[in-house]
Amino acid sequence: MGEMEFFLILLHLVPGIRDRTIYKVLRALYFEGISPSRFLEFPFEVYRERFGLLEVSANALGNQLNNLIYKAREASEKMRESGFRAVSVFDETYPSKLKDFMDYPPPIIYARGDMELLNSETFSLLNSRDADEKCMRLSLDAGKSFSGVAVGGLYGRNYRFFENIGGKRVAVSDRGIFQITKRRLNLGFDAIISFSGLDDMGTPGSMLMRDRVVVALSDVIVGICIREGGNMDKLLREAAQKGKEILLAEVDYNGDKLGGLKPLKI
């Protein structure tokens, strides 16, 4: 593991640090020639005034650095065992589709598997979070009609069908990689991406971010059971405004089947 990847892990372990602050720190390192080791030598005032770190974060870097380094080493070993690696938003291997769609893409992601798949044609099948089992069956059926790489959630009621969908698959986790169960890791996904802190649990906010990441990584997005006015409906409309190809499925509940697909009009 290189110096920068180790620094990314350490940075995510700093208490109180936020994504926009991480972004500011990483920009300085990548474009101003500041090395990770040099950054870790800065005094408290520089962390606070130049980089905008909270007091708790600046104190941790100044007074608890050895403890952070120890935790980062432990986390690095655990990551290696599970096959994940840390990737900065400024790294050339970071998914360009995330940067193209999101104004503030996650500054650090954790990736496992073949990230090159995201450079291929991708699609996703989306449902509102209150979608029922019938929607899951219809989503699984719809997946058979599309070629390319499928993108979906590793967790989430509206992504339950994704475990069984065929073809190449990239899963997005709404929780940190140390909270992903072994069963999920063994489902045979070709790649897994997490944007959360290493040990973060899923929250309503991270679930919303997961859906945004899925949409960002998808070239074609098919809405199966979308509740009008809900969060997913709003996200699809935003995606359509940003040039994504959005198709809405006509669902025949009485016949338990999908009708045709029609473009989302905004």
N, C-alpha and C positions, 0 to 999 in steps of 0.2 A: 504494500500500500504506500502510495506517494505522500509527500508532505501535505499537498493541498487537500487530498481526500481525507487525511487524518484531521486536518484543520476544520473541514466541513462538519465532521462528526462532533468534534469538540465544540464548535460554534453552536450546534443544535442542542448541546447539553448545558449551555449557559442559562441560568435561571432568568426569567423575565424578558428574554430577547424575542423580538418580533420580526416577522418576515421582511418588512420594509427596512428595518435596521440591518438585518442580515444582508439584504440586497445592497445597501449602501457600503457595508464593510467589504463585500466581495468585489464591488466595482472598484474600490480603491486598490485592492490587492491585484486585480487583473489588469488595470489600466494605469496605475501609478507606480508600479514596480515595487510595491511594499510586499515583503515576504511574510508568510505566516509567523515565522519566528520573531520578526521585527514587530509585527502587530502585537504579539503577546508581551512585548517589553514596554509598550506605551504606558505612561502614567494615567492615573485616574481621570485627570482633567481632560486629556485627549479623548478618552473613551466617551466622556460626557459631552464635551463641547463640539468636537469635530464629527463624531459618529452618532451622537444622539442616543447613546445607550442609557437605559434607566439606571438609577443608582445601584439597585441590587445586582444588575448585570456587570456594571463597572467594578463593583466591589468583589464580585466573584472572580473576575479576570485578574484583579490586582492582588487579592488576599487568599484566594482558594484555587489558584492556578494548578498547583500540584495535584490537588484532588480532582480537578477537571481532566487533567492529562491522564490520571489513573483510570477514571471512568471511561474516557475516550478509548484507551487501550483495550479495556474489557469489551466495550461495544464493538470495536474493530474486529476483535477475534470472533465474537458472536456473529457479526455480519458475515465474515468469511465462511463460517460454518453453514450459514443458511443461503449463501450464494448471492447476497446483495452487495451492491457498491453504491457509493455516494457520488452524485453528479451535480455540479454547479450550473446555474442558469447561464453562466458565461463559458461553459465548456462546450466544445464543438460537438460532443455526443449528446447534448441536451436536446430533447425533441423540439424541432423547429415549429411544429404545429401548435405547441403550447405557447410559444412566444408570439406567433402570428395572431392567435385568437385572444389571448388574455393581456390586459393592460399591465397587470402585476402577476406574472406567472410565479409559481413556487420557486424561491431562490435555491432551494436544495431539494432534490428528489432522491429516492432510493430505488434502485432498479435491479431486477433479477431477470436473466434470460436474454433473449434476442431483441434488443432495442431497434435493430435495423428494420424490423417488421413495420415500424411506424412510418417508414419512408415509402411503404407500399400503399396501395389503395385500401382505405379502412372504412368500416361502417359500424354503426351501433343501433340497437333496438331498445327504445326507451319506453318506460311506463311511469305513470305517477306512482307515488309511494304507497297509495292505498289500493293498488291493482290487486285483483284476486287471482285465484289459481287458473281460471279460464284465460286470463290475460297472459299468464306464464306459458300455458300450452300454445296459445296463438303466437307468442313471441318465438317460441322454439320452432314452430312450423315456419314462420316468416324467415327465420335464419337460413333455412334450406334454399331460399330463393336468391341469396346474395353470395357473390364471390368476394374474395379479398379477405382482409384480416378483421376479425370481429373485436370490438372494444366494449368492455362492460365493467360493472362493479364486482369486486371480489366479495363484498358483503352488501346487504341491503335487500329488503323484501322485494323491491321492484326489479332485482337482478337475479332472482332465484333460478330462472331458466338458464342462466349463463354457464352454470356448471356443466350442462349437458349439450350445449351447442357445439356443432362440429367445426372442423377447419382450424386454422390458426387463430389463436386468441391472446389478447392482451388484457389483463385484469388490472383495475385501479382500486387500491385499498383506501378506505377513509380512516384507517387507523395506522399507527406506527408499526414497523416491521416486527418488533418484538412482541406485538399483540396479535399477530397473525397466527392462527392455529396451524399445527402440523397437517391437519386434514386439508386445510385450504392450500397449503404449500404443495401438497401431493396430488392436487387435482389435474395436473398436467398442463397448466397454462404455459404458453410459449414465452411470455414475459409478464412480470408483475411490477407495478409502479406504486410507490407510496410517497406522499408529499408531507406527511405529518412528522412530528418529532418521533424519535425512535420508540418511545414507550407510551405514546399517546393512545388513548381509547377513542372510539368513534363518538362524535358529538353531532348535534344538529348542524352546527356550522361546518364541520368536516364533511358531512354527508352532502351538503350543498356544494362544497368545493369539489368533492368527488364527481358529482354530476357535471360540473363545469369542465373538469379535466377530461372526462369521457367525451363530452361534446367537442372539446378543443382538438382531441386526437382523432376525431372521426371526420372523414370526407363526406360521407352520406349518413344522414341520421333519419331513422324511421320511428315515428311516434305511433305506438300501438294503442295503448289505453291511456290517453292523456286527459286529465281533468281540466276543463276550461277555467282559466284564471289561477290555476295552481302554479307552484314554483317551476315545475317542469315545462308547463305551457309557456311561461314567461321566458325561460331559458331558450326554448326552441325558437321563439320569436326573435329574441336577441341574436341567436345564431343565424337565422335567416337574414336579418339586417346586415350581418357581417359577411354575408356571401356563402354561408354553408348551404348545401343541398338538403332541404328538409322535406320529407314525405310523410303524409299522415295516412294511416291505414283505416279503411272503413271496416268496422267490426260489426258482424252480424251475431248478436248475442243469442238470438233464438236458434239460429242454425249452428252456433258454436264454430264459426269459421271467419276467416278474413275475406273481405272484399278487395277492391282495387286500392291502389295507392294514388294519392293526389298531392301535388306540391302545396306547401303551406303558403297562403297568401297573407301578406302583411300590409 
